[in-house]
Amino acid sequence: MNLQLILVKQYLTPIANGCNLAQSTQNIVVADVPNPVFTPAASLGDPNLPDPAITNATIALAPGETGQVIIRANVGNSVDMQN
């Protein structure tokens, strides 16, 4: 099974909706990691942020900002889909 990790940062952009000011959400891909390596939950207290490896994906969010963490799986057969 192949995995893909995608980190997306969301920005609100002002737009015109008729005569009213509205906001539109813009999604910006921050990282796209093929075959990511996941850290055991017990090791999450030490993220080793200076590690520049592509598999050490991070997303920086200021207060009020939003982001998405997307994990995709390419499953080859129906038995793997059930597990």
SVG drawing of the C-alpha trace seen along z (x, -y; Angstrom):
<svg xmlns="http://www.w3.org/2000/svg" viewBox="-25 -47 44 57">
<polyline fill="none" stroke="black" stroke-width="0.4" points="0.0,0.0 1.4,-3.4 0.8,-6.4 0.9,-10.1 1.0,-12.9 -0.2,-16.4 -0.1,-19.5 -2.3,-22.4 -2.5,-25.9 -5.7,-27.8 -5.9,-31.6 -8.9,-33.8 -8.9,-36.2 -11.3,-39.1 -13.6,-39.0 -16.6,-41.0 -19.9,-39.3 -22.2,-41.7 -21.8,-44.9 -20.8,-43.0 -17.4,-42.1 -17.0,-38.4 -14.1,-35.9 -12.9,-33.0 -10.7,-30.2 -7.5,-29.6 -5.7,-26.3 -1.9,-26.3 0.0,-23.0 2.9,-23.4 4.3,-19.8 3.6,-16.7 5.4,-13.7 5.3,-10.3 5.6,-7.2 5.8,-9.2 7.3,-7.7 5.1,-8.1 6.5,-8.7 5.1,-6.6 2.9,-8.6 5.4,-8.1 8.0,-10.0 5.9,-13.1 7.3,-15.2 10.6,-15.5 9.9,-16.6 13.6,-17.2 12.6,-20.3 16.1,-21.1 16.0,-17.9 15.6,-19.1 14.6,-15.7 11.6,-15.8 9.9,-13.1 9.9,-15.6 7.0,-17.6 5.8,-20.6 3.2,-23.3 3.5,-26.6 0.2,-28.2 -0.3,-31.6 -3.2,-32.1 -6.4,-32.0 -4.9,-30.3 -6.2,-26.9 -4.6,-24.0 -5.3,-20.5 -3.4,-17.3 -4.4,-14.8 -3.3,-11.2 -4.0,-9.3 -3.6,-5.6 -3.4,-3.7 -4.8,-0.3 -4.3,2.5 -7.0,4.9 -10.3,5.2 -8.8,7.2 -6.3,4.3 -9.2,1.8 -11.0,3.7 -7.9,3.5"/>
</svg>
